[in-house]
Amino acid sequence: MNFAQITVSGNIGADPEIRDVNGTKVANFSVAVNENYTNKAGEKVEKTHWYRCEAWDGGNGKGLVTNVIEPYLKKGSTVFVQGQPIIEEYEKDGQNQRSFKVKLAGAGSTFRLGSKGGQSEGGNAPAGGKVDDTDIPF
């Protein structure tokens, strides 16, 4: 059995882009993960790593994108995602390039919305959408 999975927890950098692919909703968004440490010289270093994510609705059109991402995910929201790491290869200016993203589709994927940051006033999380901060395992 072959298996690959990546886990990322951080904040959304911008509202997700939602599009339709042959009748199925797909959401693209980026998650910022902050790394803070002190180097050998005693200087504090802060870095932000960005992870592109792509989430797909279920076959019935009533999945993750429709029920959670589209109505509730906003810039600044804290998320926990587990999905399949995907490496895409393409050509740009005559050079072969590689790009990395986290794909959320199917039973092997997990998505947790952990913060109400960035939501509009009056925006309540769905009762069954696993949106409580206590769902994030850290």
Residue pairs with C-beta under 8 A, 6 or more apart in sequence:
4 84
4 85
5 82
5 83
5 84
5 85
5 108
6 51
6 82
6 83
6 84
6 85
6 102
7 80
7 81
7 82
8 31
8 33
8 51
8 53
8 80
8 81
8 82
8 102
9 31
9 33
9 78
9 79
9 80
9 81
9 114
9 136
9 138
10 31
10 32
10 33
10 34
10 51
10 78
10 79
11 31
11 32
11 76
11 77
11 78
11 79
11 115
11 117
12 29
12 30
12 31
12 32
12 73
12 74
12 75
12 76
12 77
12 78
12 79
12 118
13 29
13 30
13 31
13 32
13 50
13 75
14 29
14 30
14 75
15 29
15 73
15 74
15 75
16 27
16 28
16 29
16 55
16 69
16 70
16 73
17 27
17 28
17 29
18 25
18 26
18 27
18 65
18 69
18 70
19 25
19 26
19 28
20 26
23 61
24 56
24 57
24 59
24 61
25 56
25 57
25 61
25 63
25 65
25 66
25 70
26 54
26 55
26 56
26 57
26 65
27 54
27 55
27 64
27 65
27 69
27 70
27 73
28 52
28 53
28 54
28 55
29 52
29 53
29 55
29 69
29 73
30 50
30 51
30 52
30 53
31 50
31 51
31 53
31 79
31 81
32 48
32 49
32 50
33 48
33 49
33 50
33 51
34 46
34 47
34 48
34 49
35 45
35 46
35 47
35 48
35 49
36 44
36 45
36 46
36 47
37 44
37 45
38 44
38 45
39 45
51 100
51 101
51 102
52 99
52 100
52 101
52 102
53 81
53 83
53 101
53 102
53 103
53 104
54 86
54 101
54 102
54 103
54 104
55 64
55 65
55 69
55 104
55 105
55 109
55 111
56 63
56 64
56 65
56 103
56 104
56 105
57 63
57 64
57 65
57 66
58 64
64 104
64 109
64 111
67 126
67 129
68 111
68 113
68 126
68 129
68 131
69 111
71 123
71 126
72 113
72 119
72 123
72 125
72 126
72 129
72 131
73 79
73 113
74 117
74 118
74 119
74 120
75 118
76 115
76 117
76 118
77 113
77 114
77 115
77 116
77 117
77 118
77 119
78 113
78 114
78 115
78 117
78 133
78 136
79 111
79 112
79 113
79 114
80 110
80 111
80 112
80 114
80 135
80 136
80 137
81 102
81 104
81 109
81 110
81 111
81 112
82 108
82 109
82 110
82 111
83 102
83 103
83 104
83 105
83 108
83 109
83 110
84 102
84 103
84 105
84 108
84 109
85 100
85 101
85 102
85 103
86 100
86 101
86 102
86 103
87 98
87 99
87 100
88 98
88 99
88 100
88 101
89 96
89 97
89 98
89 99
90 96
90 97
90 99
91 97
103 109
104 110
104 111
112 130
112 131
112 135
112 136
113 125
113 129
113 130
113 131
114 131
114 132
114 133
114 135
114 136
115 133
116 123
116 125
125 131
125 132
